[in-house]
Amino acid sequence: MVAATPYEFQHLIDEEYPPEYIITDYNQGFFPDVHAKLVGLPGKNLKFNKVVRNIDQSGDKVVVTTEGKHQYTADYVLVTFGIGVIQQGEVTFTPDLPPWKTEQIFRYQRGTIDSIFLRFSSSFWGDKEWIYHASERNDVDRHYYPVFLNLEAEGYYADSKMLVAFVTGEEALRVEGLTDGQVANEILAVLRSMFGAETVSTLEEIYVERWASDPFHYGLFSTWPVPSNVPVDAAQRLRAKVGRIFFAQQASDPFIG
Ligand SMILES: Cc1cc2nc3c(=O)[nH]c(=O)nc-3n(C[C@H](O)[C@H](O)[C@H](O)COP(=O)(O)OP(=O)(O)OC[C@H]3O[C@@H](n4cnc5c(N)ncnc54)[C@H](O)[C@@H]3O)c2cc1C
């Protein structure tokens, strides 16, 4: 039984002996073609929208309990949740994972980059691909909406009337705590200061990513803290199996960070 992303699934499937997969399909917006292939597969081994809460290997088999108290039994389990999910206790293990494992899990950090998609009534920002904003705010706020991507630039989406703003690190965490309306007001003020109040057109739609608060990710990528106190064998420990449970998330890759 496996918790995997639909994207990973393509590489994992064994058609002769199909394993049972527990998959959240929240990525289907990003990978609609993969999702379509998954639902078209024969057999009933795919479990969509099952949120794993506990993995118990205290007995002879491994028992995975999902939200709603459904239980699935298997000989082995491959865990691909991001480390943030384990750090936040969204999934628990019975018995607890050993300290040599959890130490590494908690030493890693989750980094965040949030994109903010903005659709205006008309474009007003010229034809440059990247637009930079040098903030007048003090050092603490130096990442205040520092960069915008022009989605009408060549090679992107002509006539989309869209910009994408990016926020990272602590500034991303601050922005995630705001409502969409508050984010819109802040960005409009920035754009008006850059292009002039009369020039900025009506903001018709906004979509704010919130990866750090997303309970299926808690951040956008795994990374080593700076300054790093992560030992050289950290990735090995992260991907090492514990009994019948195997681990394969991004943080277990030795080249990450
Ligand atoms: C917008 C975006 C862009 C990125 N771009 C890049 C890039 O260009 N290059 C790069 O290297 N990395 C990129 N990343 C980082 C990316 O997260 C990793 O590269 C990769 O997806 C990590 O794989 P993973 O299997 O460790 O975790 P994930 O891809 O996060 O897979 C974990 C899966 O577990 C599921 N899950 C979580 N909790 C539960 C639960 N309780 N029950 C059941 N299922 C659960 C999740 O829904 C998810 O499907 C990007 C991330 C984002 C969000």
The ligand as an SDF file (V2000), in Angstrom:
LIG
                    3D

 53 58  0  0  0  0  0  0  0  0999 V2000
    4.3240   24.9850   -7.2240 C   0  0  0  0  0  0  0  0  0  0  0  0
    5.5070   24.0860   -6.9610 C   0  0  0  0  0  0  0  0  0  0  0  0
    6.5460   24.0680   -7.8580 C   0  0  0  0  0  0  0  0  0  0  0  0
    7.6550   23.2430   -7.6170 C   0  0  0  0  0  0  0  0  0  0  0  0
    8.6640   23.2320   -8.5330 N   0  0  0  0  0  0  0  0  0  0  0  0
    9.7130   22.4010   -8.3410 C   0  0  0  0  0  0  0  0  0  0  0  0
   10.7500   22.2830   -9.3090 C   0  0  0  0  0  0  0  0  0  0  0  0
   10.6990   22.9210  -10.3440 O   0  0  0  0  0  0  0  0  0  0  0  0
   11.7890   21.4300   -9.0490 N   0  0  0  0  0  0  0  0  0  0  0  0
   11.8430   20.6900   -7.9220 C   0  0  0  0  0  0  0  0  0  0  0  0
   12.7800   19.9240   -7.7460 O   0  0  0  0  0  0  0  0  0  0  0  0
   10.8700   20.7950   -6.9780 N   0  0  0  0  0  0  0  0  0  0  0  0
    9.8350   21.6070   -7.1690 C   0  0  0  0  0  0  0  0  0  0  0  0
    8.8520   21.6940   -6.2230 N   0  0  0  0  0  0  0  0  0  0  0  0
    9.0220   21.0070   -4.9960 C   0  0  0  0  0  0  0  0  0  0  0  0
    8.2200   19.7400   -5.0380 C   0  0  0  0  0  0  0  0  0  0  0  0
    7.4140   19.7450   -3.9020 O   0  0  0  0  0  0  0  0  0  0  0  0
    9.1260   18.5220   -5.0590 C   0  0  0  0  0  0  0  0  0  0  0  0
   10.0880   18.5380   -6.0490 O   0  0  0  0  0  0  0  0  0  0  0  0
    8.3680   17.2150   -5.1980 C   0  0  0  0  0  0  0  0  0  0  0  0
    7.0460   17.3400   -5.6010 O   0  0  0  0  0  0  0  0  0  0  0  0
    8.4110   16.6220   -3.8410 C   0  0  0  0  0  0  0  0  0  0  0  0
    7.9560   15.3070   -3.9440 O   0  0  0  0  0  0  0  0  0  0  0  0
    7.5120   14.5260   -2.6540 P   0  0  0  0  0  0  0  0  0  0  0  0
    7.0640   13.1930   -3.1530 O   0  0  0  0  0  0  0  0  0  0  0  0
    8.5690   14.5770   -1.6170 O   0  0  0  0  0  0  0  0  0  0  0  0
    6.2790   15.3290   -2.0460 O   0  0  0  0  0  0  0  0  0  0  0  0
    4.8340   15.7810   -2.7050 P   0  0  0  0  0  0  0  0  0  0  0  0
    5.0010   16.0020   -4.1590 O   0  0  0  0  0  0  0  0  0  0  0  0
    4.4270   16.8640   -1.8050 O   0  0  0  0  0  0  0  0  0  0  0  0
    3.9840   14.4540   -2.5320 O   0  0  0  0  0  0  0  0  0  0  0  0
    3.3950   14.1020   -1.3180 C   0  0  0  0  0  0  0  0  0  0  0  0
    1.9910   13.6060   -1.5970 C   0  0  0  0  0  0  0  0  0  0  0  0
    1.4590   13.1230   -0.3930 O   0  0  0  0  0  0  0  0  0  0  0  0
    0.1240   13.5760   -0.3090 C   0  0  0  0  0  0  0  0  0  0  0  0
   -0.2270   13.6420    1.1080 N   0  0  0  0  0  0  0  0  0  0  0  0
    0.1960   14.5150    2.0480 C   0  0  0  0  0  0  0  0  0  0  0  0
   -0.3570   14.2310    3.2380 N   0  0  0  0  0  0  0  0  0  0  0  0
   -1.1670   13.1570    3.0320 C   0  0  0  0  0  0  0  0  0  0  0  0
   -2.0100   12.3810    3.8900 C   0  0  0  0  0  0  0  0  0  0  0  0
   -2.1350   12.6670    5.2010 N   0  0  0  0  0  0  0  0  0  0  0  0
   -2.7000   11.3400    3.3470 N   0  0  0  0  0  0  0  0  0  0  0  0
   -2.5810   11.0160    2.0280 C   0  0  0  0  0  0  0  0  0  0  0  0
   -1.7920   11.7200    1.1680 N   0  0  0  0  0  0  0  0  0  0  0  0
   -1.0970   12.7680    1.6780 C   0  0  0  0  0  0  0  0  0  0  0  0
    0.1150   14.9410   -0.9500 C   0  0  0  0  0  0  0  0  0  0  0  0
   -1.1990   15.3020   -1.3420 O   0  0  0  0  0  0  0  0  0  0  0  0
    1.0480   14.6860   -2.1300 C   0  0  0  0  0  0  0  0  0  0  0  0
    0.3100   14.1930   -3.2300 O   0  0  0  0  0  0  0  0  0  0  0  0
    7.7180   22.4710   -6.4540 C   0  0  0  0  0  0  0  0  0  0  0  0
    6.6560   22.4970   -5.5480 C   0  0  0  0  0  0  0  0  0  0  0  0
    5.5590   23.2800   -5.8110 C   0  0  0  0  0  0  0  0  0  0  0  0
    4.4240   23.2840   -4.8250 C   0  0  0  0  0  0  0  0  0  0  0  0
  1  2  1  0
  2  3  1  0
  2 52  2  0
  3  4  2  0
  4  5  1  0
  4 50  1  0
  5  6  2  0
  6  7  1  0
  6 13  1  0
  7  8  2  0
  7  9  1  0
  9 10  1  0
 10 11  2  0
 10 12  1  0
 12 13  2  0
 13 14  1  0
 14 15  1  0
 14 50  1  0
 15 16  1  0
 16 17  1  0
 16 18  1  0
 18 19  1  0
 18 20  1  0
 20 21  1  0
 20 22  1  0
 22 23  1  0
 23 24  1  0
 24 25  2  0
 24 26  1  0
 24 27  1  0
 27 28  1  0
 28 29  2  0
 28 30  1  0
 28 31  1  0
 31 32  1  0
 32 33  1  0
 33 34  1  0
 33 48  1  0
 34 35  1  0
 35 36  1  0
 35 46  1  0
 36 37  1  0
 36 45  1  0
 37 38  2  0
 38 39  1  0
 39 40  1  0
 39 45  2  0
 40 41  1  0
 40 42  2  0
 42 43  1  0
 43 44  2  0
 44 45  1  0
 46 47  1  0
 46 48  1  0
 48 49  1  0
 50 51  2  0
 51 52  1  0
 52 53  1  0
M  END
$$$$
